[in-house]
Amino acid sequence: EREAEELIESGVEDADEAKAARLLLVGTADEAESLRARAETLDYAVREVRRTETRRNPRAPFKTSTLQGEASKIGFSARQTMAVAQQLYEGINLGGEQVGLITYMRTDSLNLSDQALREVNAFVAEHYGDRYTIDQPRRFESRTKGAQEAHEAIRPTAVTRTPQRIRRHLSADQYRLYELIWKRTVATQMAPAVFDRVSADVVGVEADGTDLVW
């Protein structure tokens, strides 16, 4: 990653050629074995340690295709995803009251209504604290040509209906999909994730003075 960042910053046009000049490219099993044999004979020391902080903004709320893609990671087929989403949309009996839990699940919009944005922001502030709130609502625009931005992305109809709160009223599949949608929606209005990244150069010096750097 550091190599890639340096290449981008330096404006090198032929990134592959510049990177090849700095790296030992291993193309065959024999080359790999030779490198292993060389590496095993050396003493190593940490020459440089770099600590950086990176931030990652949350992903957009779900539209139909991205919901299907994310649900596939928990074992749902596209058909299963839409069938369960239809159930959540049409309504679940929550202790005597039939309640639609999500907005319409066939959409290519990434829009969230102003009311939904206010409710999510208030929920984040109350349950997670000011550290995780954002000053202005985060809005997303669809890159899909002709997307119906007047519609909404797939979101919970009420963010206060947390997955855990209504779990006893849902089947296992309904719970898993609802939790996916609820978490994704709440995350869109939270502060960026912050990661501490540590990388190090570990160096062994060969007899001829060549540095073997990992």
N, C-alpha and C positions, 0 to 999 in steps of 0.2 A: 504494500500500500504506500509506503514511503517512497519507493521508486516511482510509482505512478504519479504521486503528488508532485515530486520534483520534476518529472518530465513535463507535466502540464504547466507548472509554474515557469519553467525555462523556455516554454514555447517551442520545444523541439518538434519539427514536423514529422520526422520518421521515428516514432516512438519505439518501434520494434528494433530498429537498427541501433539506436542509442542505448537501449536497455541491454541488448546482446553484448555490447562492448563492455558492460560493467558486470555482467553475470556469467557464470559458468553454466552453459546449457548442456544438460544431460539428455542425450538422444537415444542411447542404447543401454542394454543391460550390462554390457562390458564396461562402458563408461561409468555407470553407476557403481559397479563393483570396484573399479579402480579408484573412484572418489572415496568410497567407504574405506578402502585399505589405507589411503593417504590420511584420511581423517582420524582413523583409530590410533595412529602413532603420535599424535600431537598432544601437547598440553594446551589448555584453553584458559583464556581470561576474558572477562567482560570489559570491553573497551569503552562502550558508550551506552548510556541509558537515556531514553527520551520519554518524557511524560507529556501527554497532550490531553486536552479536553475536547470532546466532540459532542455535537447536539443533533438530535434527529426529531424532526417534526412528525406528528402523527399522520397516519394515512387518512385518505378521504373516507367519508361514510360509504356504506354499501349501496351499490346499484345491483341490478339483477346478476350481471356477469361476475362481478367481484364477490358477491355473496356465494355464488355457486363455486367459484374458485377457492375461497377460503374454507367453505364447508367441506370441500373434497379432502382437505387436510385432516379432518376428523372422521373421515370415512363415509361421507354422504355422497351419493350420486347426484347429478344435476336434477334428475326427476324427483328423487327423495327430498332434496332441498326445497324444491318448489311446492311439493305436496305438504310438507310440514309448515312452510311459510304461509301457505294458503290457510291452514288451520289456525295459525296464530293471527292472521289478518281477519278471518271471519269471526273469530271470537272463542274464548275459553271460559268455561264456567268457573268463576272465582267465588265460591261460597254462595251460590244462588244468583249471581249476576253474570250475564254473558258479556264479556269484554273483549273487544278487538285489541290485541297487544302490540301490533306493529302496523305501520303504514303500508300502502299498497306495494307488493313485492315485485311487480313487473314495471320497472322504471330504469331509465338511463340517466336520470338526474342525480346530481350530487348536492343539490340545494337542501338546506334545512331552514324551516320557517323561523321568523324572528321570535315567535313565542317559544319554539323548541330550543333555540339558542339561549334565550333567557333562562329557561328552566334548567338546562344542562349546566349553565354557568353557576346558577344558584346552588345546584346540587353539589358541584365540585367544591365550591367554597365552603359549604356546610359540612361535607363529609370528608374532605381531604385537606382543607385549609388553603389559605391565600397563596401559599408557596406554589400551588399547582394550578392556580387560576391564570387567565390571560386578560390583558387590558381591554382588548377588542375581540368580538366574535371572530372566529376563524372560518372563512367561507371558502368553498371549493367550486371551481368551474369545470363543467364537463367538457372534455375534448371531443366528444362524440358529435359529429355533424348532425344538426337537427334535433339535438337533445331537448326534451321538454322541460326547460328550467322552471316553468310554472309549477311543475310537479315537485315532489320531494324525494329525497333519497330514502332508503329503507331505514327506519328508525323506530324505537319504541314510541308508542302513543303517549306514554307518561314515564319519564325517566325515574320517577319515584317508585315505580313498580320494579324493584330490583329483582334479578333472577332468583336470589335466595328467598326473597319475601314471598314469591308466588310458586316456588318450586313444588310444593305439595299438590298443586293443582295441575301440574304439567306431566306429560309422559317424559320418558328419558330423552327421546329425540326432540320433543318440543323444548325441553329445558336447554339442551345443548345448543340448539339453533338460536333460541331467544337470548341466551347468554352471549353468544357470539355477536349478535346485532346490538345488544345493549352495551357491551364493553366497547365495541368499535365506535358507537355514537358518542359515548361519554369521553373517550380518548380524544376525539376530534377537537374538543374544547379545553384540553389540558395543556399545560406548559410543555415545551419540548423535553424529551428524555435527554439526560446528560450522562455521558460515559467518560470515565477516566481510562485512557489508553496508555499502556506502557509497552515500549519496544526496546530491544537491546541488541547491540552487535557483540556477538561472541566470536573471538578471534583465536585461531591457532596459527603459529608461524612455522613454516616449513624450513628445512635446512638451507635452502637457497634464498631464504628471506621472503618468500611469497606468503602473503597473508591469506589464510582460508577463513573467510568471514561468513558467519551464519546470522 
